[in-house]
Amino acid sequence: MKKKVLLAGMSLLVMTIVCYGSFHDEKIESALLMENIEALAGGESHVPMHCVGSGTVDCPINHEKVKIVATGYSLEDLY
């Protein structure tokens, strides 16, 4: 009888530890997921942009009609 009570107590302890660990990990993953979603929703803070020529495309910088709107990154902006 003593062995059965000890076995039941150990089983309960193991189940408690496993359940606590699984719920704790889930909260961490949810926080990381929310940070990633916010980062993706925020967009780019600064994208180099240049408007060239005269044409029919709206330039987002000064809202004039231009031929080409060039966007992208450059190594020159880093230094």
Summary of the structure (lengths in Angstrom):
residues: 79
radius of gyration: 29.1
end to end distance: 76.3
largest distance: 92.4
contacts: 142
relative contact order: 0.10
helix: 57%
strand: 22%
